[in-house]
Amino acid sequence: MSASISQVAAQLGVSAHTLRYYERLGLLDTVRKRGGVRMYSPQDIEWLRFLRRLREVGMPMRKIAVYARLRKAGSATLVERRALLQEQLLHLERQREVLSVHHAALLRKLATYDAQIQAAEKSSHESKKR
């Protein structure tokens, strides 16, 4: 079943402008138009979901455009497409390592504050007893 640009935009959490931009960049084939209204097939929507995922994991638009061109070229480009995704995965793994270090630092800082707050509350409670 096909969907209009506004329906697809709502499903994907993007604007209609973003979908038209993707089309202008050549990231997806020109969608069918019914009465001047863009209509997206389930396959178009799945491809758009994948494009959004690539964007959300930080792949630059120029690399996404390369990936889309390779996809259009067919199965002869499987190795190149896999290499692009592998490169992005390595980038994500490096980001995860950095985030893990930051996460640990924040946990340590929160523990420091918790100890200071607890000590202050204990001190305040003891001074009220006197």
N, CA, C and O atoms as CSV, one atom per row, in Angstrom:
chain,resi,resn,atom,element,x,y,z
A,1,MET,N,N,0.849,-1.184,0.000
A,1,MET,CA,C,0.000,0.000,0.000
A,1,MET,C,C,0.893,1.245,0.000
A,1,MET,O,O,1.879,1.311,0.735
A,2,SER,N,N,0.552,2.195,-0.801
A,2,SER,CA,C,1.368,3.399,-0.886
A,2,SER,C,C,0.913,4.446,0.120
A,2,SER,O,O,-0.211,4.412,0.622
A,3,ALA,N,N,1.827,5.384,0.400
A,3,ALA,CA,C,1.553,6.430,1.392
A,3,ALA,C,C,1.982,7.776,0.821
A,3,ALA,O,O,2.902,7.859,0.007
A,4,SER,N,N,1.307,8.809,1.257
A,4,SER,CA,C,1.630,10.163,0.806
A,4,SER,C,C,2.869,10.676,1.534
A,4,SER,O,O,3.323,10.077,2.509
A,5,ILE,N,N,3.397,11.772,1.059
A,5,ILE,CA,C,4.594,12.353,1.664
A,5,ILE,C,C,4.345,12.730,3.130
A,5,ILE,O,O,5.213,12.541,3.982
A,6,SER,N,N,3.155,13.261,3.414
A,6,SER,CA,C,2.874,13.649,4.809
A,6,SER,C,C,2.755,12.420,5.703
A,6,SER,O,O,3.170,12.460,6.861
A,7,GLN,N,N,2.191,11.324,5.182
A,7,GLN,CA,C,2.086,10.099,5.975
A,7,GLN,C,C,3.477,9.513,6.251
A,7,GLN,O,O,3.773,9.084,7.366
A,8,VAL,N,N,4.313,9.503,5.224
A,8,VAL,CA,C,5.665,8.957,5.388
A,8,VAL,C,C,6.474,9.838,6.326
A,8,VAL,O,O,7.202,9.334,7.181
A,9,ALA,N,N,6.353,11.145,6.171
A,9,ALA,CA,C,7.076,12.063,7.051
A,9,ALA,C,C,6.689,11.807,8.508
A,9,ALA,O,O,7.550,11.779,9.387
A,10,ALA,N,N,5.397,11.620,8.759
A,10,ALA,CA,C,4.940,11.351,10.126
A,10,ALA,C,C,5.481,10.013,10.634
A,10,ALA,O,O,5.902,9.912,11.787
A,11,GLN,N,N,5.472,8.987,9.778
A,11,GLN,CA,C,5.987,7.665,10.176
A,11,GLN,C,C,7.458,7.727,10.548
A,11,GLN,O,O,7.898,7.081,11.499
A,12,LEU,N,N,8.213,8.509,9.789
A,12,LEU,CA,C,9.663,8.551,9.979
A,12,LEU,C,C,10.122,9.637,10.945
A,12,LEU,O,O,11.285,9.661,11.350
A,13,GLY,N,N,9.223,10.521,11.310
A,13,GLY,CA,C,9.601,11.608,12.218
A,13,GLY,C,C,10.468,12.661,11.553
A,13,GLY,O,O,11.342,13.249,12.191
A,14,VAL,N,N,10.229,12.896,10.277
A,14,VAL,CA,C,10.955,13.920,9.527
A,14,VAL,C,C,9.941,14.830,8.856
A,14,VAL,O,O,8.739,14.567,8.877
A,15,SER,N,N,10.435,15.889,8.268
A,15,SER,CA,C,9.535,16.788,7.549
A,15,SER,C,C,9.380,16.343,6.098
A,15,SER,O,O,10.205,15.592,5.577
A,16,ALA,N,N,8.327,16.807,5.461
A,16,ALA,CA,C,8.142,16.556,4.028
A,16,ALA,C,C,9.297,17.188,3.256
A,16,ALA,O,O,9.726,16.659,2.230
A,17,HIS,N,N,9.795,18.314,3.747
A,17,HIS,CA,C,10.931,18.981,3.112
A,17,HIS,C,C,12.140,18.042,3.074
A,17,HIS,O,O,12.840,17.974,2.064
A,18,THR,N,N,12.390,17.317,4.171
A,18,THR,CA,C,13.510,16.368,4.233
A,18,THR,C,C,13.355,15.288,3.170
A,18,THR,O,O,14.326,14.922,2.508
A,19,LEU,N,N,12.144,14.781,3.007
A,19,LEU,CA,C,11.916,13.736,2.003
A,19,LEU,C,C,12.138,14.271,0.590
A,19,LEU,O,O,12.714,13.584,-0.253
A,20,ARG,N,N,11.687,15.480,0.334
A,20,ARG,CA,C,11.924,16.085,-0.995
A,20,ARG,C,C,13.417,16.333,-1.198
A,20,ARG,O,O,13.928,16.170,-2.306
A,21,TYR,N,N,14.120,16.727,-0.132
A,21,TYR,CA,C,15.572,16.939,-0.186
A,21,TYR,C,C,16.278,15.634,-0.538
A,21,TYR,O,O,17.166,15.616,-1.391
A,22,TYR,N,N,15.886,14.545,0.114
A,22,TYR,CA,C,16.473,13.237,-0.193
A,22,TYR,C,C,16.258,12.887,-1.662
A,22,TYR,O,O,17.153,12.358,-2.321
A,23,GLU,N,N,15.088,13.179,-2.156
A,23,GLU,CA,C,14.788,12.899,-3.559
A,23,GLU,C,C,15.676,13.744,-4.481
A,23,GLU,O,O,16.217,13.240,-5.466
A,24,ARG,N,N,15.818,15.031,-4.152
A,24,ARG,CA,C,16.674,15.921,-4.962
A,24,ARG,C,C,18.122,15.454,-4.981
A,24,ARG,O,O,18.804,15.569,-5.999
A,25,LEU,N,N,18.596,14.922,-3.840
A,25,LEU,CA,C,19.967,14.428,-3.759
A,25,LEU,C,C,20.154,13.117,-4.516
A,25,LEU,O,O,21.281,12.664,-4.715
A,26,GLY,N,N,19.056,12.514,-4.933
A,26,GLY,CA,C,19.139,11.243,-5.637
A,26,GLY,C,C,19.241,10.051,-4.703
A,26,GLY,O,O,19.649,8.966,-5.117
A,27,LEU,N,N,18.870,10.248,-3.439
A,27,LEU,CA,C,18.959,9.153,-2.477
A,27,LEU,C,C,17.881,8.102,-2.695
A,27,LEU,O,O,18.019,6.957,-2.265
A,28,LEU,N,N,16.820,8.497,-3.360
A,28,LEU,CA,C,15.803,7.527,-3.726
A,28,LEU,C,C,15.289,7.882,-5.104
A,28,LEU,O,O,15.354,9.030,-5.543
A,29,ASP,N,N,14.787,6.883,-5.761
A,29,ASP,CA,C,14.250,7.123,-7.092
A,29,ASP,C,C,13.059,8.060,-6.976
A,29,ASP,O,O,12.396,8.122,-5.940
A,30,THR,N,N,12.803,8.777,-8.038
A,30,THR,CA,C,11.642,9.657,-8.033
A,30,THR,C,C,10.419,8.808,-7.734
A,30,THR,O,O,10.160,7.803,-8.395
A,31,VAL,N,N,9.691,9.226,-6.744
A,31,VAL,CA,C,8.525,8.448,-6.332
A,31,VAL,C,C,7.369,8.693,-7.293
A,31,VAL,O,O,7.281,9.728,-7.954
A,32,ARG,N,N,6.490,7.705,-7.346
A,32,ARG,CA,C,5.323,7.834,-8.221
A,32,ARG,C,C,4.453,8.987,-7.733
A,32,ARG,O,O,4.346,9.251,-6.535
A,33,LYS,N,N,3.849,9.652,-8.681
A,33,LYS,CA,C,2.939,10.741,-8.319
A,33,LYS,C,C,1.548,10.388,-8.813
A,33,LYS,O,O,1.359,9.967,-9.954
A,34,ARG,N,N,0.596,10.567,-7.940
A,34,ARG,CA,C,-0.800,10.345,-8.283
A,34,ARG,C,C,-1.503,11.682,-8.129
A,34,ARG,O,O,-1.680,12.181,-7.017
A,35,GLY,N,N,-1.898,12.250,-9.243
A,35,GLY,CA,C,-2.554,13.554,-9.198
A,35,GLY,C,C,-1.628,14.632,-8.662
A,35,GLY,O,O,-2.088,15.566,-8.006
A,36,GLY,N,N,-0.325,14.522,-8.928
A,36,GLY,CA,C,0.645,15.503,-8.467
A,36,GLY,C,C,1.130,15.287,-7.045
A,36,GLY,O,O,1.956,16.054,-6.550
A,37,VAL,N,N,0.626,14.249,-6.379
A,37,VAL,CA,C,1.013,13.958,-5.001
A,37,VAL,C,C,1.992,12.783,-4.998
A,37,VAL,O,O,1.725,11.736,-5.588
A,38,ARG,N,N,3.121,12.974,-4.328
A,38,ARG,CA,C,4.101,11.890,-4.225
A,38,ARG,C,C,3.497,10.736,-3.435
A,38,ARG,O,O,2.876,10.929,-2.389
A,39,MET,N,N,3.694,9.539,-3.960
A,39,MET,CA,C,3.215,8.340,-3.283
A,39,MET,C,C,4.400,7.395,-3.094
A,39,MET,O,O,5.117,7.088,-4.046
A,40,TYR,N,N,4.594,6.944,-1.874
A,40,TYR,CA,C,5.723,6.104,-1.522
A,40,TYR,C,C,5.258,4.664,-1.328
A,40,TYR,O,O,4.262,4.407,-0.652
A,41,SER,N,N,5.991,3.733,-1.929
A,41,SER,CA,C,5.689,2.306,-1.775
A,41,SER,C,C,6.269,1.824,-0.448
A,41,SER,O,O,7.091,2.512,0.157
A,42,PRO,N,N,5.844,0.647,0.005
A,42,PRO,CA,C,6.458,0.083,1.219
A,42,PRO,C,C,7.981,-0.068,1.073
A,42,PRO,O,O,8.714,0.111,2.045
A,43,GLN,N,N,8.451,-0.395,-0.123
A,43,GLN,CA,C,9.895,-0.517,-0.352
A,43,GLN,C,C,10.583,0.842,-0.216
A,43,GLN,O,O,11.673,0.941,0.348
A,44,ASP,N,N,9.933,1.893,-0.742
A,44,ASP,CA,C,10.477,3.253,-0.582
A,44,ASP,C,C,10.602,3.610,0.892
A,44,ASP,O,O,11.606,4.179,1.321
A,45,ILE,N,N,9.582,3.273,1.656
A,45,ILE,CA,C,9.552,3.615,3.079
A,45,ILE,C,C,10.650,2.861,3.833
A,45,ILE,O,O,11.325,3.434,4.689
A,46,GLU,N,N,10.824,1.584,3.514
A,46,GLU,CA,C,11.893,0.822,4.160
A,46,GLU,C,C,13.259,1.408,3.820
A,46,GLU,O,O,14.114,1.507,4.699
A,47,TRP,N,N,13.484,1.796,2.579
A,47,TRP,CA,C,14.739,2.410,2.159
A,47,TRP,C,C,14.947,3.721,2.904
A,47,TRP,O,O,16.053,4.008,3.360
A,48,LEU,N,N,13.887,4.520,3.030
A,48,LEU,CA,C,13.977,5.779,3.768
A,48,LEU,C,C,14.306,5.537,5.236
A,48,LEU,O,O,15.077,6.289,5.831
A,49,ARG,N,N,13.729,4.498,5.819
A,49,ARG,CA,C,14.056,4.153,7.213
A,49,ARG,C,C,15.549,3.859,7.337
A,49,ARG,O,O,16.197,4.294,8.289
A,50,PHE,N,N,16.087,3.121,6.375
A,50,PHE,CA,C,17.505,2.797,6.403
A,50,PHE,C,C,18.346,4.060,6.229
A,50,PHE,O,O,19.351,4.233,6.919
A,51,LEU,N,N,17.947,4.936,5.320
A,51,LEU,CA,C,18.665,6.199,5.143
A,51,LEU,C,C,18.666,7.015,6.429
A,51,LEU,O,O,19.690,7.582,6.809
A,52,ARG,N,N,17.529,7.072,7.090
A,52,ARG,CA,C,17.435,7.801,8.367
A,52,ARG,C,C,18.368,7.172,9.402
A,52,ARG,O,O,19.035,7.879,10.157
A,53,ARG,N,N,18.409,5.848,9.430
A,53,ARG,CA,C,19.285,5.168,10.383
A,53,ARG,C,C,20.739,5.531,10.104
A,53,ARG,O,O,21.499,5.810,11.031
A,54,LEU,N,N,21.129,5.530,8.832
A,54,LEU,CA,C,22.499,5.917,8.495
A,54,LEU,C,C,22.790,7.326,8.986
A,54,LEU,O,O,23.862,7.599,9.526
A,55,ARG,N,N,21.833,8.210,8.794
A,55,ARG,CA,C,22.004,9.601,9.236
A,55,ARG,C,C,22.101,9.678,10.759
A,55,ARG,O,O,22.938,10.396,11.307
A,56,GLU,N,N,21.232,8.926,11.429
A,56,GLU,CA,C,21.201,8.960,12.899
A,56,GLU,C,C,22.466,8.384,13.530
A,56,GLU,O,O,22.813,8.745,14.654
A,57,VAL,N,N,23.149,7.503,12.828
A,57,VAL,CA,C,24.404,6.976,13.366
A,57,VAL,C,C,25.590,7.809,12.910
A,57,VAL,O,O,26.741,7.413,13.092
A,58,GLY,N,N,25.310,8.957,12.320
A,58,GLY,CA,C,26.352,9.923,12.028
A,58,GLY,C,C,27.005,9.829,10.670
A,58,GLY,O,O,28.019,10.486,10.432
A,59,MET,N,N,26.456,9.033,9.771
A,59,MET,CA,C,27.056,8.969,8.445
A,59,MET,C,C,26.794,10.290,7.726
A,59,MET,O,O,25.650,10.738,7.654
A,60,PRO,N,N,27.841,10.913,7.194
A,60,PRO,CA,C,27.659,12.175,6.478
A,60,PRO,C,C,26.795,11.981,5.226
A,60,PRO,O,O,26.794,10.912,4.616
A,61,MET,N,N,26.067,13.029,4.861
A,61,MET,CA,C,25.177,12.949,3.704
A,61,MET,C,C,25.940,12.584,2.432
A,61,MET,O,O,25.406,11.878,1.577
A,62,ARG,N,N,27.175,13.052,2.295
A,62,ARG,CA,C,27.902,12.727,1.057
A,62,ARG,C,C,28.188,11.238,0.982
A,62,ARG,O,O,28.176,10.669,-0.110
A,63,LYS,N,N,28.448,10.585,2.125
A,63,LYS,CA,C,28.665,9.139,2.119
A,63,LYS,C,C,27.356,8.388,1.902
A,63,LYS,O,O,27.327,7.344,1.251
A,64,ILE,N,N,26.274,8.931,2.454
A,64,ILE,CA,C,24.969,8.320,2.218
A,64,ILE,C,C,24.639,8.394,0.726
A,64,ILE,O,O,24.091,7.447,0.161
A,65,ALA,N,N,24.970,9.511,0.095
A,65,ALA,CA,C,24.727,9.655,-1.343
A,65,ALA,C,C,25.553,8.642,-2.132
A,65,ALA,O,O,25.068,8.064,-3.105
A,66,VAL,N,N,26.795,8.426,-1.715
A,66,VAL,CA,C,27.636,7.412,-2.370
A,66,VAL,C,C,26.993,6.039,-2.204
A,66,VAL,O,O,26.901,5.270,-3.160
A,67,TYR,N,N,26.554,5.739,-0.993
A,67,TYR,CA,C,25.919,4.451,-0.722
A,67,TYR,C,C,24.684,4.273,-1.612
A,67,TYR,O,O,24.483,3.204,-2.188
A,68,ALA,N,N,23.865,5.310,-1.723
A,68,ALA,CA,C,22.653,5.232,-2.547
A,68,ALA,C,C,23.002,4.996,-4.019
A,68,ALA,O,O,22.346,4.203,-4.694
A,69,ARG,N,N,24.029,5.679,-4.513
A,69,ARG,CA,C,24.446,5.465,-5.909
A,69,ARG,C,C,24.928,4.033,-6.120
A,69,ARG,O,O,24.608,3.402,-7.127
A,70,LEU,N,N,25.698,3.529,-5.164
A,70,LEU,CA,C,26.169,2.149,-5.263
A,70,LEU,C,C,24.998,1.169,-5.262
A,70,LEU,O,O,24.987,0.199,-6.021
A,71,ARG,N,N,24.024,1.429,-4.413
A,71,ARG,CA,C,22.838,0.562,-4.336
A,71,ARG,C,C,22.121,0.530,-5.675
A,71,ARG,O,O,21.714,-0.531,-6.148
A,72,LYS,N,N,21.968,1.704,-6.284
A,72,LYS,CA,C,21.302,1.775,-7.589
A,72,LYS,C,C,22.067,1.000,-8.650
A,72,LYS,O,O,21.475,0.482,-9.597
A,73,ALA,N,N,23.386,0.920,-8.491
A,73,ALA,CA,C,24.219,0.228,-9.471
A,73,ALA,C,C,24.076,-1.289,-9.384
A,73,ALA,O,O,24.493,-2.001,-10.297
A,74,GLY,N,N,23.499,-1.785,-8.314
A,74,GLY,CA,C,23.215,-3.210,-8.220
A,74,GLY,C,C,24.229,-4.033,-7.451
A,74,GLY,O,O,25.088,-3.507,-6.744
A,75,SER,N,N,24.101,-5.345,-7.614
A,75,SER,CA,C,24.864,-6.287,-6.800
A,75,SER,C,C,26.370,-6.259,-7.072
A,75,SER,O,O,27.147,-6.778,-6.271
A,76,ALA,N,N,26.784,-5.669,-8.172
A,76,ALA,CA,C,28.223,-5.559,-8.450
A,76,ALA,C,C,28.920,-4.659,-7.427
A,76,ALA,O,O,30.148,-4.646,-7.349
A,77,THR,N,N,28.146,-3.911,-6.649
A,77,THR,CA,C,28.721,-2.965,-5.683
A,77,THR,C,C,28.605,-3.443,-4.239
A,77,THR,O,O,28.829,-2.665,-3.311
A,78,LEU,N,N,28.264,-4.695,-4.041
A,78,LEU,CA,C,28.079,-5.205,-2.679
A,78,LEU,C,C,29.308,-5.006,-1.809
A,78,LEU,O,O,29.184,-4.627,-0.645
A,79,VAL,N,N,30.482,-5.252,-2.348
A,79,VAL,CA,C,31.716,-5.115,-1.567
A,79,VAL,C,C,31.914,-3.663,-1.128
A,79,VAL,O,O,32.269,-3.404,0.022
A,80,GLU,N,N,31.684,-2.716,-2.042
A,80,GLU,CA,C,31.850,-1.299,-1.698
A,80,GLU,C,C,30.820,-0.851,-0.671
A,80,GLU,O,O,31.147,-0.098,0.246
A,81,ARG,N,N,29.579,-1.306,-0.816
A,81,ARG,CA,C,28.539,-0.932,0.147
A,81,ARG,C,C,28.871,-1.494,1.523
A,81,ARG,O,O,28.717,-0.814,2.538
A,82,ARG,N,N,29.330,-2.745,1.545
A,82,ARG,CA,C,29.705,-3.352,2.818
A,82,ARG,C,C,30.845,-2.575,3.463
A,82,ARG,O,O,30.850,-2.375,4.678
A,83,ALA,N,N,31.806,-2.139,2.665
A,83,ALA,CA,C,32.948,-1.384,3.193
A,83,ALA,C,C,32.484,-0.062,3.812
A,83,ALA,O,O,32.982,0.334,4.866
A,84,LEU,N,N,31.538,0.618,3.168
A,84,LEU,CA,C,31.010,1.871,3.735
A,84,LEU,C,C,30.337,1.626,5.079
A,84,LEU,O,O,30.537,2.381,6.031
A,85,LEU,N,N,29.539,0.568,5.148
A,85,LEU,CA,C,28.854,0.265,6.405
A,85,LEU,C,C,29.846,-0.178,7.483
A,85,LEU,O,O,29.690,0.171,8.653
A,86,GLN,N,N,30.853,-0.937,7.091
A,86,GLN,CA,C,31.877,-1.371,8.049
A,86,GLN,C,C,32.625,-0.164,8.611
A,86,GLN,O,O,32.900,-0.099,9.810
A,87,GLU,N,N,32.949,0.782,7.749
A,87,GLU,CA,C,33.624,2.003,8.191
A,87,GLU,C,C,32.761,2.758,9.197
A,87,GLU,O,O,33.265,3.259,10.202
A,88,GLN,N,N,31.457,2.839,8.923
A,88,GLN,CA,C,30.552,3.536,9.839
A,88,GLN,C,C,30.443,2.787,11.159
A,88,GLN,O,O,30.366,3.407,12.219
A,89,LEU,N,N,30.435,1.464,11.102
A,89,LEU,CA,C,30.377,0.674,12.321
A,89,LEU,C,C,31.609,0.914,13.185
A,89,LEU,O,O,31.496,1.047,14.403
A,90,LEU,N,N,32.769,0.969,12.571
A,90,LEU,CA,C,33.998,1.263,13.325
A,90,LEU,C,C,33.924,2.644,13.969
A,90,LEU,O,O,34.351,2.833,15.108
A,91,HIS,N,N,33.380,3.603,13.230
A,91,HIS,CA,C,33.190,4.954,13.780
A,91,HIS,C,C,32.275,4.895,15.008
A,91,HIS,O,O,32.559,5.528,16.025
A,92,LEU,N,N,31.185,4.140,14.915
A,92,LEU,CA,C,30.259,4.006,16.041
A,92,LEU,C,C,30.932,3.353,17.241
A,92,LEU,O,O,30.710,3.757,18.382
A,93,GLU,N,N,31.745,2.357,16.980
A,93,GLU,CA,C,32.429,1.681,18.081
A,93,GLU,C,C,33.401,2.621,18.783
A,93,GLU,O,O,33.528,2.578,20.007
A,94,ARG,N,N,34.084,3.464,18.026
A,94,ARG,CA,C,34.976,4.464,18.647
A,94,ARG,C,C,34.157,5.450,19.468
A,94,ARG,O,O,34.554,5.823,20.572
A,95,GLN,N,N,33.025,5.870,18.939
A,95,GLN,CA,C,32.156,6.792,19.680
A,95,GLN,C,C,31.671,6.149,20.970
A,95,GLN,O,O,31.628,6.797,22.016
A,96,ARG,N,N,31.306,4.878,20.897
A,96,ARG,CA,C,30.817,4.178,22.080
A,96,ARG,C,C,31.895,4.127,23.157
A,96,ARG,O,O,31.596,4.292,24.339
A,97,GLU,N,N,33.142,3.899,22.760
A,97,GLU,CA,C,34.248,3.871,23.719
A,97,GLU,C,C,34.417,5.227,24.391
A,97,GLU,O,O,34.604,5.305,25.605
A,98,VAL,N,N,34.353,6.287,23.606
A,98,VAL,CA,C,34.481,7.638,24.162
A,98,VAL,C,C,33.326,7.924,25.111
A,98,VAL,O,O,33.530,8.453,26.203
A,99,LEU,N,N,32.114,7.574,24.693
A,99,LEU,CA,C,30.947,7.800,25.543
A,99,LEU,C,C,31.037,6.994,26.833
A,99,LEU,O,O,30.602,7.456,27.888
A,100,SER,N,N,31.593,5.805,26.752
A,100,SER,CA,C,31.751,4.971,27.942
A,100,SER,C,C,32.682,5.644,28.953
A,100,SER,O,O,32.418,5.615,30.155
A,101,VAL,N,N,33.756,6.241,28.475
A,101,VAL,CA,C,34.693,6.966,29.347
A,101,VAL,C,C,33.967,8.149,29.996
A,101,VAL,O,O,34.098,8.377,31.198
A,102,HIS,N,N,33.210,8.892,29.202
A,102,HIS,CA,C,32.475,10.047,29.747
A,102,HIS,C,C,31.413,9.591,30.743
A,102,HIS,O,O,31.204,10.238,31.769
A,103,HIS,N,N,30.751,8.494,30.446
A,103,HIS,CA,C,29.728,7.946,31.326
A,103,HIS,C,C,30.332,7.604,32.692
A,103,HIS,O,O,29.777,7.943,33.736
A,104,ALA,N,N,31.463,6.936,32.656
A,104,ALA,CA,C,32.140,6.558,33.908
A,104,ALA,C,C,32.554,7.791,34.699
A,104,ALA,O,O,32.432,7.812,35.924
A,105,ALA,N,N,33.040,8.812,34.015
A,105,ALA,CA,C,33.445,10.044,34.700
A,105,ALA,C,C,32.246,10.715,35.366
A,105,ALA,O,O,32.350,11.196,36.495
A,106,LEU,N,N,31.119,10.746,34.674
A,106,LEU,CA,C,29.915,11.342,35.266
A,106,LEU,C,C,29.424,10.536,36.458
A,106,LEU,O,O,28.985,11.109,37.455
A,107,LEU,N,N,29.493,9.219,36.367
A,107,LEU,CA,C,29.097,8.389,37.507
A,107,LEU,C,C,29.982,8.662,38.722
A,107,LEU,O,O,29.490,8.738,39.849
A,108,ARG,N,N,31.284,8.808,38.492
A,108,ARG,CA,C,32.201,9.127,39.598
A,108,ARG,C,C,31.851,10.480,40.217
A,108,ARG,O,O,31.840,10.625,41.439
A,109,LYS,N,N,31.568,11.459,39.377
A,109,LYS,CA,C,31.233,12.795,39.880
A,109,LYS,C,C,29.926,12.755,40.670
A,109,LYS,O,O,29.816,13.377,41.726
A,110,LEU,N,N,28.946,12.030,40.161
A,110,LEU,CA,C,27.679,11.897,40.895
A,110,LEU,C,C,27.899,11.219,42.242
A,110,LEU,O,O,27.292,11.620,43.235
A,111,ALA,N,N,28.740,10.217,42.296
A,111,ALA,CA,C,29.041,9.534,43.559
A,111,ALA,C,C,29.709,10.497,44.541
A,111,ALA,O,O,29.433,10.461,45.740
A,112,THR,N,N,30.589,11.357,44.022
A,112,THR,CA,C,31.240,12.364,44.863
A,112,THR,C,C,30.192,13.297,45.456
A,112,THR,O,O,30.207,13.572,46.656
A,113,TYR,N,N,29.280,13.783,44.613
A,113,TYR,CA,C,28.221,14.669,45.106
A,113,TYR,C,C,27.331,13.956,46.115
A,113,TYR,O,O,26.965,14.530,47.141
A,114,ASP,N,N,26.983,12.700,45.823
A,114,ASP,CA,C,26.132,11.954,46.760
A,114,ASP,C,C,26.805,11.845,48.129
A,114,ASP,O,O,26.152,12.010,49.160
A,115,ALA,N,N,28.109,11.568,48.137
A,115,ALA,CA,C,28.838,11.462,49.405
A,115,ALA,C,C,28.864,12.806,50.125
A,115,ALA,O,O,28.678,12.857,51.341
A,116,GLN,N,N,29.094,13.899,49.386
A,116,GLN,CA,C,29.129,15.228,50.001
A,116,GLN,C,C,27.757,15.623,50.540
A,116,GLN,O,O,27.653,16.196,51.625
A,117,ILE,N,N,26.711,15.319,49.784
A,117,ILE,CA,C,25.345,15.637,50.233
A,117,ILE,C,C,25.014,14.832,51.488
A,117,ILE,O,O,24.460,15.362,52.451
A,118,GLN,N,N,25.358,13.556,51.464
A,118,GLN,CA,C,25.090,12.701,52.624
A,118,GLN,C,C,25.847,13.200,53.849
A,118,GLN,O,O,25.296,13.225,54.949
A,119,ALA,N,N,27.094,13.595,53.671
A,119,ALA,CA,C,27.888,14.111,54.795
A,119,ALA,C,C,27.283,15.410,55.316
A,119,ALA,O,O,27.211,15.616,56.528
A,120,ALA,N,N,26.849,16.283,54.419
A,120,ALA,CA,C,26.244,17.554,54.832
A,120,ALA,C,C,24.942,17.311,55.575
A,120,ALA,O,O,24.665,17.975,56.573
A,121,GLU,N,N,24.146,16.374,55.103
A,121,GLU,CA,C,22.876,16.062,55.767
A,121,GLU,C,C,23.126,15.453,57.147
A,121,GLU,O,O,22.419,15.761,58.106
A,122,LYS,N,N,24.116,14.603,57.237
A,122,LYS,CA,C,24.450,13.979,58.518
A,122,LYS,C,C,24.929,15.040,59.501
A,122,LYS,O,O,24.540,15.033,60.669
A,123,SER,N,N,25.779,15.957,59.023
A,123,SER,CA,C,26.293,17.029,59.863
A,123,SER,C,C,25.157,17.928,60.328
A,123,SER,O,O,25.107,18.320,61.494
A,124,SER,N,N,24.250,18.251,59.424
A,124,SER,CA,C,23.107,19.123,59.747
A,124,SER,C,C,22.202,18.434,60.766
A,124,SER,O,O,21.731,19.054,61.720
A,125,HIS,N,N,21.969,17.139,60.544
A,125,HIS,CA,C,21.116,16.370,61.457
A,125,HIS,C,C,21.733,16.291,62.851
A,125,HIS,O,O,21.023,16.399,63.851
A,126,GLU,N,N,23.066,16.100,62.923
A,126,GLU,CA,C,23.747,16.004,64.223
A,126,GLU,C,C,23.737,17.343,64.935
A,126,GLU,O,O,23.612,17.383,66.159
A,127,SER,N,N,23.866,18.445,64.199
A,127,SER,CA,C,23.880,19.750,64.856
A,127,SER,C,C,22.493,20.110,65.375
A,127,SER,O,O,22.370,20.872,66.333
A,128,LYS,N,N,21.474,19.584,64.768
A,128,LYS,CA,C,20.102,19.835,65.257
A,128,LYS,C,C,19.812,19.057,66.529
A,128,LYS,O,O,18.977,19.478,67.330
A,129,LYS,N,N,20.476,17.944,66.728
A,129,LYS,CA,C,20.292,17.125,67.918
A,129,LYS,C,C,20.817,17.834,69.157
A,129,LYS,O,O,20.319,17.622,70.263
A,130,ARG,N,N,21.809,18.665,68.970
A,130,ARG,CA,C,22.474,19.315,70.104
A,130,ARG,C,C,21.694,20.436,70.651
A,130,ARG,O,O,22.127,21.080,71.608
